[in-house]
Amino acid sequence: MTSEAGDKERLIQALRVEIKRQQSSRVELEASLHDGPMQRVIAAHMQLQAIMAEPELKEQRLQELESIDQMLKTAIEQTREIISGVVGPEVAMDGIDDLEKLCLDLASENFSVRLSASDLWQRVSLALQTPVLLLVRESVWNSKKHSGAEEVFVALYSKSRGVEITIEDKGCGFIVEHVDVDKFGLCTMMQRAKNNGIDLQIDSTPKLGTRIVIEC
């Protein structure tokens, strides 16, 4: 290899490393927005709607609350637009189309994502692939951010009616019933699964780890 060719190869490798670093940073920013401010605003919006449903509210008070409700709706829409714009088309939430690439994007120097039986992914119907990938992504991100584990295992299993996907770590674990939505976004995951007819099970034990099962 000539000196010039070697320089080009080193430059290409350096660019690949930088691109991956930038993509990882965008993924982390998007996930932080979704996992933090987004969940708090959604929770506030839901609480406000519950208050507005109370029959004893006076008309003037109801109008004031409706104004606040509209501001929260706008904040949610703007945050979603920011999330979609920040991460770029190759990793935007609605643009994920490959399980192996997703796992590679979520891995980092201090966190491994181990994928097995990825060939079974083709058995997942096209209509469910995007919502399932979003669930996998949120599950892996939660493990990366909250569990304290150094790795997470994503495995696919063949079932008579489709595919079972498990996301498992050996981290700190938690009590599912005691988790705040603004910390883990579990309510968002459960609602996403329900909306798409996907069976989602979350099993976690403090100090032992977490196992999430997606059947699709």
N, C-alpha and C positions, 0 to 999 in steps of 0.2 A: 504494500500500500504506500503510495507517494505521500510526501509531507502534506501536500495540499488536500489530498483525499482524507488523510487522517484528521486534519483540522476541521474539514467539513463534517466528518462523522462525529467528532467531539462536540461540535456546535449543535448538530441535530440531537444528540443525546442530552445536552444541556437544555435545549429548548423543550424536549419531551418532559424532563424533570420539572421545569418551570411551569409548563402547561398543567401538569398533574397537580402541582402545588397550588396554582391559582384555582383550579377546579375544586380542589379540596376545601380551600378557603371559602369559595362561594357556597358550597354545600353546607359548610358549618354555619355561615352567616344566615342562610335561608332557614336552616333547622332551628337556629337560636331565635330568630324572629317568630317562627311558627310555634316553638315550644314555650316561649316566654310571653311577650306582649300580646301576641295573637290570642293565646288561650285566655289571658286575663280579660281582654276586651270582650271575647265571646261569652265568658262567664258573667261579666257585668251586664251584657246585653240580655242574657237569659234571666238573670235576677230581676232586671228592670221590667221585662215583659211579664213576669209573674206578679210584680207589684201593680202593674197597669191593669191586670185582670181582676183586681179586687173590686167588688161592686160598690163599696162605700166611698170610693174616691170622688172628690168634687171635680166639676168640669174644668175649672181653672187649673187645678193641680194636675189633672190628666193631660191637659194641653202642654204644660211644662215638661211633663215626663215624656210625652210624645216627641217633643223637640230634642230632648236628650237621647231618646231612642234613635232618632234619625242621625244624630251625630255619631253614635256608636256604629250604626250600620255603615256610614260613610268611612269611619276609621277602619272597619273590617275590610271593606272593599279596597281601600287604599293600601292597606298592609298586604293584601293578596296580590295587588298589582306590583308592589315593591318586590315581593318574594319572586314573582314570575320574571320580573325584569332583571333582578340582581344576578340570578344564577346562570342566565344564558340558555339558549335552546337545547344544548347538548345535555344539560343536567336539570332543566326545569321540571317541576313536579309532574306536569302533564306530558312531558316529553320522554320520560324513561321508557325504554323498550327492550332492554336486555338485562337479564338477571346477573350474568357474570360481570358485565361492565359496572353495574350498580355496586356489586360487592367490592370490586377493585377501587371504585371511587370513594367508598366509605372507609377503606383500609388506610392506615397511616403507619408511620414509623413505630409508634408505640401501641398500635391496636391492629390485630389481625382479624380478617373475616375469612373463615374457612368454609368453602362451598363444596358440597358433595352431591353427586348425581344430578348435575345441572342439565344433563341431556333430557331429563323428564320434563323440563320447563315447556317443551313443545307440546306437551299434552294439555297444558292449561289453555282454555279457550281464549281466543283473541279478545273477546268482549271483557274478560276478567283480568287480562294481563296487566293493564295499567293500574287498576285499583289494588291488585295483589302486590305489585311491585312497590306501590306507595306504602302498603302495610309492612312489607319487609323492610323498606327503607326506614320507616319510623321506628320499627322494632330494633333494628341494628343501631340506629342513632341513639335511641334511649339507652341501650346497653353501653355504647361507647361513652356517652356523657355521664351516666348516672351510676352504673354498676360497679365501677372500679376494676372490672375484669380487663385482662390484657388481650382477650380474644373472644370471638363469638362464633358459633357454629351454625351455618345455614344448611339444612339438609332437605332433600326432596325424596318422597316415598310414593311408590305407585299404589293407588287404591282402586277398588273396583269401579268407583264412580268419579275418578279424577286423580288429583294429586294432593298429597299432604305435605306441607312445608313447615318445618320446625326451625325456630330461631332460639338458640339456647346459649346461656353464659353461666359461668361459675362465680358470679360476682356477689355483691352484698345482698341482693334480693330485697323484697319488701312485702308488706301485707297489702294485697290489692285493694281491699276495702278502705284502707286508710290513706291512699295516695291522692294528693291534690292534683287536679287537672292541669294547673299551671306549671307543674313540675315534670309530668310525664306525658301529658297529652293522651292518656289512655282512653278518655271519653271520645276524643276525636277518632281514634282508631276503631273503637267499637262501633261508633256511628257510621263510619265509612264502610266497615264490613257489613253492617246491617243493611245499609242502603243498596249494596251490591249483591245481596244474597249470599255472602261469604260467611262460613262458620269460623269464628275466631275465639280461641280459648287462651286464657292467660293464667299460668300457674307459677307462683313465686313463693319462695321460702327465705326469710331473713337469714343471712350468712351462708346460704347454700347456692343461691342463684335463681335464675328466671328461665322459664320455658314458654314460648308462645307457639301455638299451633294454628296454622291456617289451612282449612280444607276448601279446595276449589276444583 
